[in-house]
Amino acid sequence: MHIFAHQSLANMAPSLSTFFAALGLDDKETLVMTSVLSLGVQPASVIAKHTKLDRTTTYRILKTLTEKKLLSQSKQKGTTVFYNEKPNVIKDYLKKEQQRLSTLEDSFDEILPEIESLSIGAHALPKIHMYEGFERLSQLFDDVIRRAQEQKLLIIRILGSNTFSQKLEQKELGDVVGSFAQSLKNNKLSADFFIAQGTLTREWVTRMGSLEGIEKLPAAGGATNIILVGETVFMLSFRDIPIGVRLDQPDIAQTMHFMFDVLGRSEK
């Protein structure tokens, strides 16, 4: 909008501009509407000059306001002119809008099941977030705490990986996970902690009584850790660089909870 148009709108009576905004008109439509009210019967060229809007924009807005029955148009000596026939047409427009919205309200219950089915479909899509590199590990573990707080959880579930072949590369989770364990304690969160152990591959699962020593778990050789936080699944995989994934999807999380339940029954 041109500077003059902004100034004209600013100088307008606040109650009038507020009313037209509440009616659903944008700034330019309000400017054109008030110009027509002040100018009377005029062609689009005169209204455009008064508002400092270009003719194409002005004509488009005039046609829109005419279609809404807020303005009228007619021909005078072959030229199309626009005008507000009487102030009460605005009130008539309000009544029509009330009737239209009332009809929509009445029909809303009929389409509500369809809206809900669409929402269920949208919610079924998992939200995925990636973490790449050792410098992003602390963010992943911070997000574990955050998701637990958001879901008001008291316990999370962890499956760590600890085989002899993974330890050969001499890389451990280290201080980042040590800080994570302390954050769990500070936030009064406990963990159902399992370790998959073995020589070359994972051969058995052990349930740990505490998180003591979690920072000694390997961060190399294909080690993979899973952290289950309510409806969110975090997965960490270590090769040359760690890759973390966060999946926010309740059905996937429910399957993982089932897996942890089975682990609890089958631990050695």
Phi, psi and omega per residue, in radians:
M1 nan 2.485 3.116
H2 -1.176 2.787 -3.117
I3 -1.045 -0.723 -3.113
F4 -1.073 -0.678 3.133
A5 -1.114 -0.743 3.101
H6 -1.066 -0.737 -3.120
Q7 -1.153 -0.706 3.133
S8 -1.094 -0.721 3.135
L9 -1.166 -0.663 -3.134
A10 -1.172 -0.565 -3.120
N11 -1.412 -0.132 -3.126
M12 -1.182 2.693 3.068
A13 -1.028 2.211 -3.066
P14 -0.968 -0.663 -3.106
S15 -1.132 -0.602 -3.125
L16 -1.248 -0.831 3.134
S17 -1.125 -0.674 3.114
T18 -1.132 -0.695 -3.138
F19 -1.101 -0.836 -3.101
F20 -1.189 -0.573 3.071
A21 -1.132 -0.733 3.093
A22 -1.149 -0.475 3.118
L23 -1.282 -0.254 3.101
G24 1.880 0.104 3.132
L25 -1.508 2.451 3.057
D26 -1.454 -3.102 -3.051
D27 -1.030 -0.785 -3.107
K28 -1.189 -0.694 3.108
E29 -1.130 -0.701 3.091
T30 -1.107 -0.715 3.128
L31 -1.087 -0.797 3.128
V32 -1.145 -0.748 -3.122
M33 -1.064 -0.814 -3.124
T34 -1.222 -0.525 3.081
S35 -1.149 -0.755 3.113
V36 -1.106 -0.704 3.132
L37 -1.095 -0.617 -3.103
S38 -1.486 -0.507 -3.088
L39 -1.553 -0.474 -3.057
G40 1.462 -2.627 -3.075
V41 -1.274 2.025 -3.090
Q42 -2.613 2.647 3.020
P43 -1.306 2.915 -3.100
A44 -1.052 -0.575 -3.106
S45 -1.111 -0.708 3.140
V46 -1.211 -0.713 3.141
I47 -1.148 -0.691 3.112
A48 -1.098 -0.736 3.130
K49 -1.115 -0.672 -3.118
H50 -1.206 -0.649 -3.091
T51 -1.550 -0.243 -3.054
K52 1.140 0.402 2.999
L53 -1.667 2.716 3.110
D54 -1.235 2.772 -3.021
R55 -1.101 -0.682 -3.108
T56 -1.087 -0.803 3.128
T57 -1.121 -0.777 -3.132
T58 -1.070 -0.774 -3.110
Y59 -1.142 -0.699 3.114
R60 -1.072 -0.760 -3.140
I61 -1.162 -0.716 3.114
L62 -1.056 -0.725 3.118
K63 -1.143 -0.669 3.119
T64 -1.117 -0.795 -3.140
L65 -1.170 -0.545 3.087
T66 -1.213 -0.733 3.114
E67 -1.090 -0.552 3.099
K68 -1.407 -0.035 -3.135
K69 1.191 0.297 3.052
L70 -1.413 -0.458 3.060
L71 -2.217 2.849 3.069
S72 -2.122 2.816 3.073
Q73 -2.414 2.668 3.107
S74 -2.736 3.087 3.136
K75 -1.840 2.324 3.021
Q76 -2.273 1.949 -3.116
K77 0.931 0.752 3.078
G78 1.420 -0.030 -3.131
T79 -1.890 2.362 3.099
T80 -1.339 2.225 3.114
V81 -2.101 2.714 -3.103
F82 -2.176 2.572 -3.097
Y83 -2.889 2.830 3.021
N84 -1.690 1.987 -3.020
E85 -1.077 -0.764 3.077
K86 -2.875 2.607 -3.087
P87 -0.967 -0.531 -3.067
N88 -1.178 -0.226 3.107
V89 -1.140 -0.463 3.089
I90 -1.175 -0.712 3.100
K91 -1.163 -0.658 3.090
D92 -1.080 -0.679 3.118
Y93 -1.107 -0.709 3.117
L94 -1.069 -0.744 -3.139
K95 -1.105 -0.720 3.131
K96 -1.136 -0.685 3.111
E97 -1.143 -0.669 3.098
Q98 -1.100 -0.731 3.125
Q99 -1.154 -0.706 -3.136
R100 -1.127 -0.787 3.140
L101 -1.172 -0.611 3.099
S102 -1.121 -0.687 3.096
T103 -1.140 -0.723 3.109
L104 -1.111 -0.694 3.127
E105 -1.090 -0.703 -3.141
D106 -1.129 -0.605 -3.087
S107 -1.557 -0.114 -3.065
F108 -1.086 -0.726 -3.112
D109 -1.050 -0.508 -3.115
E110 -1.254 -0.595 -3.103
I111 -1.685 -0.089 -3.108
L112 -0.999 -0.777 3.115
P113 -1.006 -0.667 3.138
E114 -1.172 -0.715 3.100
I115 -1.080 -0.755 -3.128
E116 -1.133 -0.658 3.127
S117 -1.156 -0.653 3.078
L118 -1.147 -0.699 3.141
S119 -1.127 -0.681 3.119
I120 -1.099 -0.716 3.120
G121 -1.100 -0.708 -3.138
A122 -1.182 -0.698 -3.122
H123 -1.226 -0.378 -3.119
A124 -1.247 -0.399 3.126
L125 -1.241 2.218 -3.128
P126 -1.228 2.486 2.992
K127 -1.594 2.205 -3.020
I128 -2.057 2.319 3.074
H129 -2.287 2.366 -3.088
M130 -1.871 2.563 3.029
Y131 -2.242 2.220 -3.089
E132 -2.283 2.227 3.095
G133 1.721 2.722 -3.123
F134 -1.117 -0.517 -3.136
E135 -1.207 -0.285 3.131
R136 -1.653 -0.084 -3.108
L137 -1.056 -0.747 -3.105
S138 -1.093 -0.618 3.104
Q139 -1.144 -0.699 3.113
L140 -1.037 -0.836 -3.103
F141 -1.222 -0.531 3.026
D142 -1.126 -0.678 3.130
D143 -1.200 -0.531 3.050
V144 -1.048 -0.833 3.130
I145 -1.103 -0.767 -3.104
R146 -1.086 -0.785 -3.132
R147 -1.155 -0.633 3.092
A148 -1.114 -0.717 3.118
Q149 -1.146 -0.754 -3.128
E150 -1.076 -0.619 -3.129
Q151 -1.612 0.058 3.109
K152 0.952 0.847 -3.117
L153 -1.564 2.714 3.045
L154 -1.889 -0.307 -3.070
I155 -2.541 2.497 2.990
I156 -2.098 2.981 -3.093
R157 -2.184 2.371 -3.064
I158 -2.283 2.334 2.978
L159 -2.073 1.927 3.137
G160 -1.703 2.812 -3.112
S161 -2.042 2.273 -3.042
N162 -2.676 1.524 3.079
T163 -2.049 2.828 -3.119
F164 -1.083 -0.723 -3.113
S165 -1.126 -0.572 3.128
Q166 -1.264 -0.533 -3.110
K167 -1.342 -0.252 -3.056
L168 -1.073 -0.499 -3.097
E169 -1.439 -0.001 3.011
Q170 1.026 0.633 3.042
K171 -2.046 2.288 -3.122
E172 -2.144 2.814 3.123
L173 -1.086 -0.645 2.943
G174 1.255 -2.628 -2.968
D175 -1.094 -0.571 -3.111
V176 -1.028 -0.795 -3.130
V177 -1.328 -0.490 3.029
G178 -1.093 -0.725 3.082
S179 -1.153 -0.636 3.099
F180 -1.083 -0.777 3.114
A181 -1.059 -0.673 3.110
Q182 -1.192 -0.658 3.116
S183 -1.124 -0.656 3.067
L184 -1.026 -0.802 -3.132
K185 -1.124 -0.744 -3.127
N186 -1.107 -0.547 -3.118
N187 -1.694 0.235 3.095
K188 0.992 0.684 3.086
L189 -1.856 2.361 3.043
S190 -1.881 2.939 -3.082
A191 -2.340 2.337 2.977
D192 -1.542 1.758 -2.880
F193 -1.930 2.135 3.077
F194 -2.061 2.632 3.010
I195 -2.176 2.212 3.018
A196 -1.544 2.055 -3.019
Q197 -2.103 2.902 3.115
G198 2.914 -2.993 3.118
T199 -1.667 -1.312 3.097
L200 -1.534 -0.662 3.139
T201 -2.284 3.047 3.118
R202 -1.291 2.109 -3.054
E203 -2.019 -0.457 3.118
W204 -2.634 2.881 -3.097
V205 -2.111 2.381 3.108
T206 -2.173 2.309 3.054
R207 -1.510 2.247 -3.098
M208 -1.660 2.510 -3.129
G209 -1.358 -0.357 -3.139
S210 -2.677 3.075 3.114
L211 -1.571 0.165 -3.132
E212 -1.063 2.226 3.134
G213 1.528 0.058 -3.121
I214 -1.055 -0.531 -3.125
E215 -1.213 -0.218 3.138
K216 -1.533 -0.052 3.125
L217 -1.137 2.553 -3.092
P218 -1.200 2.554 3.063
A219 -2.143 0.823 -3.098
A220 -2.852 3.088 3.016
G221 1.107 0.450 3.132
G222 1.462 0.271 3.086
A223 -1.051 2.435 -3.125
T224 -2.329 2.260 3.115
N225 -2.111 2.525 3.107
I226 -2.165 2.314 3.073
I227 -2.160 2.111 -3.093
L228 -1.863 2.059 -3.059
V229 -2.142 1.535 -3.141
G230 1.066 -1.939 -3.121
E231 -1.717 0.263 -3.112
T232 -2.147 2.382 3.113
V233 -2.002 2.184 3.016
F234 -1.893 2.335 3.097
M235 -2.254 2.364 3.136
L236 -2.162 2.274 3.103
S237 -2.237 2.357 -3.058
F238 -2.050 2.080 2.926
R239 -2.239 -2.093 3.078
D240 -1.143 -0.728 3.053
I241 -2.314 2.610 3.123
P242 -1.296 2.484 3.056
I243 -2.138 2.179 3.092
G244 -2.014 2.543 3.116
V245 -2.312 2.376 3.007
R246 -2.025 2.183 3.108
L247 -1.997 2.079 3.045
D248 -1.789 1.670 -3.123
Q249 -2.799 2.013 -3.002
P250 -1.094 -0.600 -3.109
D251 -1.210 -0.723 3.084
I252 -1.112 -0.759 3.129
A253 -1.075 -0.678 -3.138
Q254 -1.094 -0.680 3.082
T255 -1.100 -0.696 3.115
M256 -1.165 -0.646 3.074
H257 -1.082 -0.694 3.086
F258 -1.054 -0.742 3.125
M259 -1.046 -0.757 3.128
F260 -1.138 -0.642 3.100
D261 -1.086 -0.719 3.117
V262 -1.153 -0.706 3.094
L263 -1.032 -0.713 -3.132
G264 -1.109 -0.551 3.141
R265 -1.451 -0.417 -3.018
S266 -1.881 0.068 -3.094
E267 -1.060 2.634 3.108
K268 -1.904 nan nan
